[in-house]
Amino acid sequence: MFTQLQTPLPVHVIGKGAGLAFAVIDYGAEHNLIWVTALDEGGEIWCAPNPKVRVAENWSLGRSRDSIAGADSLAAPEGDTP
């Protein structure tokens, strides 16, 4: 199922950088969600699996750059996503 987000969501794609997610693709229970994201730098569109996507920093919610930058070490290796 392809779902267009009514309000794009600022995200960080591990290994690619910051961008706006504007849609989500759901292939079902056996698969990761796929975030369709327009990257800030260069404007490329990438489809990133859920383990590679982090929500952007938000000061009012206490989500800092440090917690997002540290997410690189928490991401599943390339071959571990279906």
Secondary structure by P-SEA (a helix, b strand, c coil): cbbbbcbbbbbbcccccbbbbcbbbbccccccbbbbccccccccccccccccccccccccccccaaaaaacccccccccccc
